[in-house]
């Protein structure tokens, strides 16, 4: 979840430099349907199930069932800061610093499990009520499910006030009268991955308030209700908690992490690795077909060194960082300090998971997952370019990450996905990549559609396995999805095989293209104009057969809807020209 205290956690120098756009008002898009063919994972068109920020519950999230169905999305994640502390036995979760360190019903209510029961002691909800609601919704929508499991160590036991005031007024908890504090250890229970025999068999009716919550019992609950991951209705994957780089209580001058009472010390690399390995082992023991995702760090600094308080000197990192900040993790003994653009923790994590998997005799990590909230996307000018940091070596974002002399990319493009693909190739081949939270903003601005469409195109072209947007999938964000998943109102989609598509000027306009194995004579093209003026495009295609017709759909500043556009009068030698509207995304279908 986007950390609300991020500005306190990091001491960041604010750069006012803006991305300079080329003055050229034309671009050439070159497409070769027989080159660089890459399968597009359908799971990149996903969203986070309780992240719309409006208090709407269940399928009313993201604008309601009709909107969700029109989006034609393929995957859902139940995860975020509150899920780090979700107690499946009675439905309580703790919001940490996102909301006054209060223990409440946030996860259960927003997942669609209804209001908590005020007359049942600690049993505010039936066991797993939020999980049942989430997975039932996923089944009804026909989506893949990724469920976050807790690993940090503690979960909340109770709710102090079932009817909290609208503001916490600086208090640590929602409590209208004197009484126990959330700081009290008696208000927390302990996570135990594997239920010991002495505690009895796994059950669907756990003993609430016994001081422990068993994760294998939670998975057992899901298996009994929905079947294994290999079945139609089963939960497909589990994420190994959420943003461990932000769990902890930071040094005072740097503010608080997301869960400073739940995890009141600074995380270490060894602790996060062990917690991930233990939880992954439990998941694979309970459901060998279920996929595992980790380490779920919050952004670049998590990939860099798990966490860092950056003040220009890079002197504050995990206590055991010196053990891991060595070869081969720095450059894979190549001497190229920019081989991974400094994302050393990613290499450590992959290598340790590979070695543990080899010892176990099977994979413990299926997918390397991380979050991406760009440092430069708060203005429309920055937003139209921001997603290029995911893939474009020629885009140097105006932030502390790329600032020369600061020891990260030193004036080079971030290239987040290609660099992580290099990490995977070097340290744990075969591991998939997932971006399980991301957001560029712009729900009410056409630049939001541009950033969203660019990200989805990059995820497909770069071979990302799964991605889930964190926020309201409405307005221009919805348009960014629909241009791929329902561009004509009939749920027609961008196909499943990406092909080579190159722009002469990605700062002005970017292109993505794909074909279907079932219909190789049809080509789909997504063309993006980042400029506030019209952009003349020349589209040149290399393909075994001749295209004769071009249909067009698009979104621009005139409407949040994807609408039919005038087609192309003629295609000559598999080439045509089109004037892209200012700040627009176009979807062309050639036959």
Residue pairs with C-beta under 8 A, 6 or more apart in sequence:
1 51
1 79
1 80
1 81
1 82
1 98
1 242
1 243
1 258
1 437
1 470
2 373
2 437
2 439
2 470
3 9
3 81
3 243
3 246
3 257
3 258
3 298
4 97
4 98
5 97
5 255
5 256
5 257
5 258
6 298
6 373
7 255
8 250
8 254
8 255
8 256
9 246
9 250
9 254
9 255
9 257
9 309
10 254
10 301
10 309
10 310
11 254
11 309
11 310
11 311
11 312
12 310
12 375
12 400
13 312
13 400
13 403
15 398
15 399
15 400
15 403
17 398
18 381
18 382
18 398
19 376
19 381
19 382
19 385
19 395
19 397
19 398
19 507
21 507
21 508
21 530
21 531
22 505
22 507
22 508
24 505
24 508
25 508
25 531
25 533
25 534
25 535
25 536
26 535
26 536
26 537
26 538
27 503
27 504
27 505
27 508
27 509
27 535
27 536
27 537
27 538
28 503
28 504
28 537
28 538
28 539
28 540
29 501
29 502
29 503
29 504
29 509
29 511
29 525
29 527
29 537
29 538
29 539
29 540
30 500
30 501
30 502
30 504
30 540
30 542
31 499
31 500
31 501
31 502
31 511
31 513
31 523
31 525
31 539
31 540
31 541
31 542
31 543
32 499
32 500
32 541
32 542
32 543
33 499
33 500
33 513
33 515
33 520
33 523
33 541
33 542
33 543
33 544
34 499
34 542
34 543
34 544
35 499
35 500
35 542
36 498
36 499
36 500
37 497
37 498
37 499
38 460
38 461
38 462
38 463
38 497
38 498
38 499
39 463
39 496
39 497
39 498
40 460
40 461
40 494
40 495
40 496
40 497
40 498
40 514
41 459
41 460
41 463
41 464
41 465
41 466
42 74
42 75
42 496
43 74
43 75
43 144
43 465
43 466
43 467
44 74
44 75
44 456
44 459
44 460
44 464
44 465
44 466
44 467
45 72
45 73
45 74
45 75
45 456
45 467
45 481
45 484
45 485
46 73
46 74
46 75
46 76
46 77
46 143
46 144
46 146
46 466
46 467
46 468
46 469
47 62
47 71
47 73
47 75
47 76
47 77
47 468
47 469
47 470
47 473
48 76
48 77
48 78
48 79
48 80
48 436
48 437
48 468
48 469
48 470
48 471
49 61
49 76
49 77
49 78
49 111
49 134
49 137
49 138
50 61
50 78
50 80
50 82
50 107
50 110
50 111
51 61
51 80
51 437
51 470
51 471
52 61
52 62
52 63
52 471
52 472
52 473
52 474
53 471
53 472
54 61
54 472
55 110
56 64
56 110
57 109
57 110
57 111
57 112
57 114
58 110
58 111
58 112
58 133
58 137
59 65
59 68
59 112
59 137
59 140
61 110
62 68
62 71
62 472
62 473
62 474
63 472
63 473
63 474
63 478
67 473
67 474
67 478
68 141
68 473
69 141
70 478
70 482
70 486
71 473
71 478
71 481
71 482
71 485
71 486
72 482
72 485
72 486
72 491
72 493
73 141
73 143
73 473
73 481
73 485
74 143
74 144
74 485
75 143
75 144
75 145
75 146
75 466
75 467
75 468
76 134
76 137
76 138
76 141
76 143
76 144
76 145
76 146
76 468
77 145
77 146
77 147
77 148
77 239
77 436
77 437
77 468
78 111
78 130
78 131
78 134
78 145
78 146
78 147
78 148
79 146
79 147
79 148
79 239
79 242
79 296
79 436
79 437
80 148
80 242
80 437
80 470
81 95
81 96
81 98
81 242
81 243
81 258
81 259
82 93
82 94
82 95
82 96
82 98
82 106
82 107
83 93
83 107
83 148
83 150
83 242
84 96
84 148
84 150
84 152
84 241
84 242
84 243
84 247
84 258
84 259
84 262
85 93
85 94
85 95
85 96
85 103
85 150
85 152
85 154
85 155
85 156
85 259
85 262
86 92
86 93
86 107
86 130
86 148
86 150
86 155
87 93
87 155
87 156
87 157
87 189
87 213
88 127
88 128
88 130
88 131
88 213
88 218
88 221
89 127
89 206
89 208
89 213
90 122
90 123
90 124
90 125
90 127
90 208
91 105
91 107
91 108
91 113
91 116
91 124
91 125
91 126
91 129
91 130
92 103
92 104
92 105
92 108
92 124
92 155
92 156
92 157
92 158
92 159
93 103
93 104
93 105
93 106
93 107
93 108
93 156
94 101
94 102
94 103
94 104
94 155
94 156
94 182
94 259
94 261
94 262
95 101
95 102
95 103
95 104
95 106
96 257
96 258
96 259
96 260
96 261
96 262
97 256
97 257
97 258
97 259
97 260
98 258
99 106
99 168
100 168
100 170
100 171
100 172
100 173
100 174
101 172
101 173
101 182
101 260
101 261
102 160
102 164
102 168
102 172
102 173
102 174
102 182
103 156
103 157
103 158
103 159
103 160
103 173
103 182
103 187
104 159
104 164
104 174
105 115
105 116
105 124
105 125
105 159
105 162
107 130
108 114
108 116
108 124
108 125
108 129
108 130
109 115
109 116
111 130
111 131
111 133
111 134
112 130
112 133
112 134
112 137
113 125
113 129
113 130
113 132
113 133
114 125
114 129
116 124
116 125
116 159
116 162
117 123
117 124
117 125
118 124
118 162
121 208
122 157
122 158
122 208
122 209
123 208
124 159
124 162
127 204
127 205
127 206
127 221
128 218
128 221
128 222
128 225
131 147
131 218
131 221
131 222
132 225
134 145
134 147
135 145
135 147
135 222
135 225
135 226
135 233
135 235
138 144
138 145
139 226
139 233
144 236
144 237
144 466
145 235
145 236
145 237
146 236
146 237
146 238
146 239
146 293
146 436
146 466
146 468
147 222
147 235
147 237
147 238
147 239
148 238
148 239
148 241
148 242
148 296
149 215
149 218
149 219
149 238
149 239
149 240
149 241
149 279
149 283
150 191
150 215
150 241
151 191
151 240
151 241
151 244
151 275
151 276
151 278
151 279
152 191
152 241
152 244
152 247
152 259
152 262
152 263
152 275
153 190
153 191
153 262
153 263
153 275
154 188
154 189
154 190
154 191
154 262
154 263
155 188
155 189
155 190
155 191
155 213
156 182
156 187
156 188
156 189
157 186
157 187
157 188
157 189
157 209
158 187
160 173
160 174
160 175
160 179
160 180
160 182
161 173
161 174
161 175
161 176
164 174
165 174
165 176
168 174
172 181
172 182
172 183
172 261
173 181
173 182
180 186
180 187
181 187
182 261
183 261
188 262
189 209
189 210
189 211
189 212
189 213
190 211
190 212
190 213
191 212
191 213
191 215
192 212
192 213
192 214
192 215
193 214
193 215
193 216
193 278
193 279
193 281
193 282
194 214
194 215
194 216
194 282
194 285
195 202
195 214
195 216
195 217
199 212
199 214
202 214
202 216
202 217
202 220
203 217
204 220
204 221
204 224
206 213
206 214
206 217
215 279
215 282
216 282
216 285
216 286
219 238
219 282
219 283
219 286
219 287
220 286
222 234
222 235
223 234
223 286
223 287
226 233
226 234
226 235
227 233
227 234
228 234
228 287
228 289
228 290
229 235
229 236
229 237
229 287
229 289
229 290
229 291
230 289
234 287
234 290
235 290
236 290
236 291
237 290
237 291
237 292
237 293
237 366
237 367
237 466
238 283
238 290
238 291
238 292
238 293
239 292
239 293
239 294
239 296
239 369
239 436
240 275
240 276
240 279
240 280
240 292
240 293
240 294
240 295
240 296
241 275
241 276
241 279
241 294
241 296
242 296
243 258
243 296
243 297
243 298
243 302
243 371
244 267
244 272
244 275
244 295
244 296
244 297
244 302
244 306
245 267
245 297
245 298
245 301
245 302
245 306
245 307
246 257
246 258
246 298
246 307
247 257
247 258
247 259
247 262
247 263
247 267
248 257
248 259
248 260
248 263
248 264
248 265
248 266
248 267
248 307
249 256
249 257
249 260
249 263
249 264
249 265
249 266
250 256
250 257
250 260
250 266
250 309
251 309
251 316
254 309
257 263
266 307
266 318
266 319
267 306
267 307
267 318
268 306
268 318
268 319
268 320
269 306
269 318
269 320
269 321
269 323
269 324
269 345
269 348
270 320
270 323
272 295
272 306
273 348
273 349
273 352
276 294
276 295
276 349
276 353
276 365
277 352
277 353
277 356
277 364
280 292
280 294
280 353
280 364
280 365
281 360
281 364
283 290
283 292
284 290
284 292
284 360
284 362
284 363
284 364
288 362
291 366
291 367
292 363
292 364
292 365
292 366
292 367
293 365
293 366
293 367
293 368
293 369
293 434
293 436
293 466
294 349
294 353
294 365
294 367
294 368
294 369
295 302
295 345
295 349
295 368
295 369
295 370
296 369
296 370
296 371
296 436
297 303
297 306
297 345
297 370
297 371
298 371
298 373
299 370
299 371
299 372
299 373
300 343
300 375
300 401
300 408
300 414
300 416
301 307
301 308
301 310
302 345
302 370
302 371
303 343
303 345
303 346
303 370
303 420
304 342
304 343
304 344
304 345
304 408
305 317
305 318
305 321
305 325
305 344
305 345
306 317
306 318
306 321
306 345
307 317
307 318
308 314
308 316
308 317
309 316
309 317
310 316
310 400
312 406
314 407
317 325
324 344
324 345
324 348
325 344
327 333
328 347
328 351
328 426
329 344
329 347
329 348
329 351
330 337
330 344
331 337
331 339
331 340
332 339
332 347
332 426
332 427
338 409
338 410
338 412
339 419
339 422
340 346
340 347
340 419
340 420
340 422
340 423
341 408
341 409
341 412
341 414
341 415
341 419
342 407
342 408
342 409
343 419
343 420
343 423
346 368
346 370
346 420
346 423
347 423
347 426
347 427
349 368
350 365
350 368
350 423
350 424
350 427
350 428
350 431
351 427
351 428
353 364
353 365
353 428
353 431
354 365
354 427
354 428
356 364
357 363
357 364
357 365
365 428
365 431
366 431
366 432
367 431
367 432
367 433
367 434
367 465
367 466
368 420
368 423
368 424
368 428
368 431
368 432
368 433
368 434
369 433
369 434
369 435
369 436
369 466
370 420
370 434
370 435
370 436
371 435
371 436
371 437
371 438
371 470
372 390
372 416
372 435
372 437
372 438
373 437
373 438
373 439
374 386
374 387
374 389
374 397
374 440
375 397
375 399
375 400
375 401
376 382
376 385
376 386
376 397
376 398
376 399
377 383
377 386
377 440
377 441
377 442
377 451
378 441
380 442
380 445
380 447
382 397
382 398
383 440
383 441
383 442
383 445
383 447
383 448
383 450
383 451
384 447
384 450
384 451
384 530
384 583
385 395
385 397
385 507
385 530
386 397
386 440
386 451
387 440
387 451
387 452
387 454
387 455
387 458
388 395
388 397
388 413
388 454
388 506
388 510
389 395
389 397
389 413
389 414
389 415
389 416
390 414
390 415
390 416
390 417
390 455
390 458
390 459
390 462
391 415
391 416
391 417
391 418
391 458
391 461
391 462
392 413
392 415
392 506
393 412
393 413
393 415
393 418
394 413
394 506
395 413
395 414
395 506
395 507
396 402
396 409
396 411
396 412
396 413
397 413
397 414
400 406
400 408
401 408
401 409
401 414
402 408
402 409
402 410
402 411
402 412
402 413
402 414
403 410
403 411
404 410
404 411
417 433
417 458
417 459
417 462
417 464
418 462
420 433
421 433
421 462
421 463
424 430
424 431
424 433
432 465
432 466
433 463
433 464
433 465
434 464
434 465
434 466
434 467
435 459
435 464
435 466
435 467
435 468
436 466
436 467
436 468
437 468
437 470
438 455
438 467
438 469
438 470
439 469
439 470
439 471
440 448
440 451
440 452
440 455
441 448
441 451
442 448
442 449
442 450
442 451
442 452
442 476
442 477
443 471
443 472
443 474
443 475
443 476
443 477
444 475
444 476
445 476
446 476
446 555
446 556
446 557
446 583
446 584
447 476
447 583
448 475
448 476
448 477
448 480
449 476
449 477
449 479
449 480
449 483
449 555
449 560
449 585
450 480
450 528
450 529
450 530
450 583
450 584
450 585
451 480
452 469
452 476
452 477
452 479
452 480
452 481
453 480
453 483
453 484
453 526
453 528
453 585
454 510
454 528
455 467
455 480
456 467
456 480
456 481
456 484
457 484
457 510
457 512
457 526
457 528
458 464
458 512
459 467
460 494
460 498
460 512
460 514
461 498
461 501
461 512
469 477
469 481
471 477
473 481
475 560
476 555
476 560
478 560
479 555
479 560
479 561
479 562
479 585
480 555
480 585
482 555
482 562
483 494
483 526
483 553
483 554
483 555
483 562
483 585
483 587
484 493
484 494
484 526
484 587
485 491
485 493
485 494
486 492
486 493
486 562
487 493
487 494
487 553
487 562
487 587
488 553
488 564
494 514
494 524
494 526
494 587
495 514
495 515
495 516
495 519
495 522
495 524
496 514
496 516
496 517
497 514
497 515
497 516
497 517
498 512
498 513
498 514
499 513
499 514
499 515
500 513
501 511
501 512
501 513
501 525
502 511
503 509
503 510
503 511
507 530
508 529
508 530
508 531
508 535
509 527
509 528
509 529
509 530
509 531
509 535
509 537
509 580
510 527
510 528
510 530
511 525
511 526
511 527
511 528
511 539
512 525
512 526
513 523
513 524
513 525
513 526
514 523
514 524
515 522
515 523
515 524
516 522
521 545
521 591
522 589
522 590
522 591
523 541
523 543
523 547
523 589
523 590
524 587
524 588
524 589
524 590
525 539
525 586
525 587
525 588
525 589
525 590
526 585
526 586
526 587
527 537
527 539
527 578
527 580
527 585
527 586
527 588
528 580
528 584
528 585
528 586
529 535
529 537
529 580
529 581
529 582
529 583
529 584
529 585
529 586
530 583
531 582
531 583
532 582
532 583
533 582
534 579
534 580
534 581
534 582
535 579
535 580
535 582
536 577
536 579
536 580
537 577
537 578
537 579
537 580
538 575
538 577
539 575
539 576
539 577
539 578
539 588
540 574
540 575
541 547
541 574
541 575
541 590
542 574
543 574
546 571
546 574
547 571
547 574
547 590
547 591
548 571
548 591
549 567
549 568
549 571
549 590
549 591
550 567
550 568
550 571
550 576
550 588
550 589
550 590
551 564
551 567
551 588
551 589
551 591
552 564
552 565
552 566
552 567
552 568
552 578
552 586
552 587
552 588
552 589
553 562
553 563
553 564
553 565
553 586
553 587
554 562
554 563
554 565
554 581
554 584
554 585
554 586
554 587
555 561
555 562
555 563
555 584
555 585
556 581
556 582
556 583
556 584
556 585
557 582
557 583
557 584
558 581
562 587
565 586
568 576
568 577
568 578
568 588
570 576
571 590
578 586
578 588
580 586
